[in-house]
């Protein structure tokens, strides 16, 4: 789920390219939208559908990497409440399946730079390195190694709060001030290759515990995961957004 968020948000920023600044051309991957369009939400949704095949190979013009697979260098998650009190560090994360996303609904308040999205992804596979420390049901745990996860029928929402900024040349841009993320997963499966507890009963017990309690684990870890994911992609998005002037993606703004 997380792997698609960056690409979906970048689409919003580039969704309205049309004429814009002098000598700017509309890229082939863009279906323009106008702020004054009474059906702006419908237009943005069509733009997402048009962009999907381009996102698979990546869009160099705005530094968007391929969406499938998508790579995340590192992400940290910390949960200090409830029965699962753990700190988890994930690195070299590779996600597959994000290109099959479907935008279910978009609500845009462009006067206030507020964007609401809901989307689904039928199947996501993720692998990478992990390191976990903390306690589960009062039992201390420490685990490190390779992880594999499969998520089916992911329903996700994202809310962007932005504001207008200007550069030295007085060109206007949008900057994200706050990003909120939420998600629901219908079915999940986990597997780890624990190098600390490799081949012993502890490693096997952790694998069994993850799969037998995956729904409860996701529920407990979701608030911390949502915050970490939002923080990660807010930084990515703002780096990309500063390359697209406001007048380009909203020419009538």
C-alpha positions in Angstrom: 0.0 0.0 0.0 2.6 2.5 1.0 4.5 2.0 -2.2 1.8 3.5 -4.3 1.2 6.6 -2.2 4.1 8.7 -3.6 3.0 8.2 -7.2 -0.6 8.8 -6.6 0.1 12.1 -4.8 2.6 13.3 -7.5 -0.2 12.7 -10.0 -2.4 15.3 -8.2 0.3 17.9 -8.5 0.9 17.3 -12.2 -2.8 16.6 -13.1 -3.7 20.0 -14.5 -0.8 20.7 -16.9 -2.0 22.8 -19.8 -0.2 25.7 -21.6 0.9 27.2 -18.2 4.1 29.1 -18.3 5.5 30.2 -21.7 7.2 27.5 -23.7 5.8 24.8 -21.4 4.3 21.8 -23.3 1.8 19.3 -22.0 3.5 15.9 -21.6 1.9 13.0 -23.2 1.2 11.4 -19.9 -1.0 14.3 -18.8 -4.7 14.8 -19.3 -5.2 18.4 -18.2 -7.8 19.6 -15.7 -9.0 23.1 -14.9 -9.7 24.4 -11.5 -12.9 26.0 -12.7 -14.3 22.7 -14.1 -17.5 21.9 -12.1 -16.5 18.2 -12.6 -12.9 18.6 -11.4 -13.0 15.5 -9.2 -14.1 13.4 -12.2 -11.4 15.0 -14.4 -8.7 14.2 -11.8 -9.9 10.6 -11.6 -9.6 10.2 -15.4 -6.1 11.7 -15.2 -5.1 9.1 -12.7 -6.3 6.3 -15.0 -4.5 7.9 -18.0 -1.2 8.0 -16.0 -1.2 4.5 -14.7 0.8 2.9 -17.6 3.4 5.7 -17.5 3.9 5.2 -13.8 4.9 1.6 -14.4 8.0 2.7 -16.2 8.5 5.9 -14.3 8.3 9.6 -15.3 11.7 11.2 -15.6 10.3 14.7 -16.2 9.2 15.0 -12.6 11.6 12.5 -11.1 9.0 9.8 -10.4 10.6 6.4 -10.2 8.8 3.2 -11.4 5.7 2.3 -9.4 6.2 -1.4 -9.9 8.4 -2.4 -8.3 8.8 0.5 -6.0 11.7 0.9 -3.6 11.9 2.5 -0.2 15.4 2.9 1.4 14.2 2.8 5.0 11.2 3.3 7.2 10.8 3.2 11.0 7.8 2.3 13.0 7.4 2.6 16.8 4.4 1.5 18.8 4.6 2.1 22.5 1.0 1.2 23.5 -1.0 -1.9 23.9 0.2 -5.5 23.9 2.6 -5.0 21.0 5.3 -2.6 22.1 7.9 -2.7 19.5 10.3 -0.7 17.4 10.7 -1.9 13.9 13.2 -0.8 11.3 12.8 -1.8 7.7 15.4 -1.3 4.9 15.9 -2.1 1.3 12.1 -2.5 0.9 10.8 -3.6 -2.5 7.0 -3.5 -3.2 5.2 -5.2 -6.1 1.6 -4.7 -7.3 1.1 -1.0 -6.8 0.4 -0.4 -10.5 -2.9 -2.2 -10.1 -4.3 0.6 -8.0 -7.8 1.9 -8.7 -8.9 5.4 -7.7 -12.3 5.1 -6.1 -13.0 8.7 -5.2 -11.3 12.1 -5.3 -12.6 15.2 -3.5 -10.6 18.4 -4.2 -10.9 21.7 -2.4 -8.4 23.5 -4.6 -9.1 27.0 -3.2 -7.7 25.7 0.1 -5.3 23.1 -1.3 -7.0 20.2 0.4 -7.2 16.9 -1.4 -9.0 13.7 -0.3 -8.3 10.4 -2.0 -9.6 6.9 -1.6 -8.1 4.0 -3.6 -7.8 0.2 -3.6 -5.0 -2.2 -4.5 -6.0 -5.8 -5.0 -2.6 -7.4 -4.2 0.7 -6.2 -2.9 3.9 -8.2 -2.2 6.7 -6.6 -0.1 10.2 -7.9 0.8 13.2 -6.4 2.5 15.3 -6.3 5.6 13.9 -5.9 9.1 15.0 -5.5 12.7 12.5 -5.6 15.6 12.9 -5.1 19.3 10.4 -4.8 22.1 7.8 -6.9 23.7 4.7 -8.8 22.6 2.2 -9.7 25.3 4.9 -8.9 27.9 7.4 -11.3 26.4 10.6 -9.6 25.2 11.5 -10.2 21.5 14.5 -9.4 19.3 14.5 -10.4 15.7 16.5 -9.5 12.6 16.7 -10.7 9.0 14.7 -10.9 5.8 10.9 -10.4 5.7 8.2 -11.1 3.1 4.6 -9.9 3.3 1.5 -10.2 1.1 -1.5 -7.9 1.5 -4.8 -8.6 -0.4 -7.6 -6.1 -1.0 -6.0 -3.0 0.5 -8.4 0.0 0.9 -6.6 3.2 1.6 -7.3 6.9 2.1 -5.1 9.9 2.1 -5.7 13.6 2.9 -3.3 16.3 1.8 -3.3 19.8 3.4 -1.2 22.2 1.3 -0.5 25.9 1.0 0.8 28.2 -1.6 4.5 29.3 -1.7 6.7 31.4 -4.0 10.3 31.0 -5.1 12.8 33.8 -5.8 11.3 34.5 -9.2 7.9 34.9 -7.7 6.6 31.7 -9.2 3.9 30.0 -7.2 4.0 26.4 -6.0 2.0 24.2 -3.7 3.7 22.8 -0.6 2.3 20.0 1.6 2.0 21.0 5.2 0.3 17.9 6.5 -0.4 14.4 5.1 -2.7 11.9 6.7 -2.9 8.3 5.7 -5.2 5.4 6.7 -5.7 1.9 5.3 -7.5 -1.4 5.8 -6.2 -4.8 4.7 -8.6 -7.6 4.1 -6.0 -10.4 4.3 -2.3 -10.6 5.0 0.5 -13.2 5.2 3.9 -12.8 6.7 7.2 -14.7 6.6 10.5 -13.9 8.1 14.0 -15.4 7.9 15.4 -14.6 11.4 19.2 -14.6 11.4 19.3 -14.2 15.2 17.0 -17.1 15.9 17.7 -19.0 12.7 16.7 -22.6 12.8 15.5 -22.7 16.4 12.1 -22.8 18.0 12.0 -19.1 18.6 12.3 -18.2 15.0 9.5 -20.6 14.0 7.4 -19.4 16.8 7.7 -15.8 15.6 6.6 -16.8 12.1 3.6 -18.7 13.4 2.7 -15.9 15.7 2.8 -13.3 13.0 0.5 -15.2 10.7 -1.9 -16.4 13.4 -2.3 -12.9 14.8 -1.8 -10.8 11.7 -5.1 -9.0 11.9 -4.5 -7.9 15.5 -0.9 -7.0 14.8 -1.9 -4.7 11.9 -4.6 -3.1 14.0 -2.2 -2.3 16.8 0.6 -1.1 14.6 -1.5 0.8 12.1 -1.5 4.2 13.9 2.3 4.2 14.1 2.7 2.8 10.6 0.3 5.5 9.1 2.3 8.3 10.8 5.6 6.9 9.6 4.4 6.3 6.0 2.9 9.8 5.9 6.1 11.4 7.1 8.2 9.5 4.6 6.0 10.4 1.6 5.4 14.0 2.6 9.2 14.7 2.2 9.2 12.9 -1.2 6.2 14.7 -2.5 7.4 18.2 -1.6 10.7 17.5 -3.3 8.7 16.7 -6.5 6.1 19.4 -6.2 8.7 22.2 -6.3 9.4 21.2 -9.9 5.8 22.0 -11.1 4.6 25.6 -10.8 1.1 26.1 -9.6 0.1 27.8 -12.9 1.1 24.7 -14.8 -1.2 22.2 -13.2 -3.9 24.8 -12.5 -3.6 27.2 -15.4 -6.7 29.2 -14.3 -5.6 29.5 -10.7 
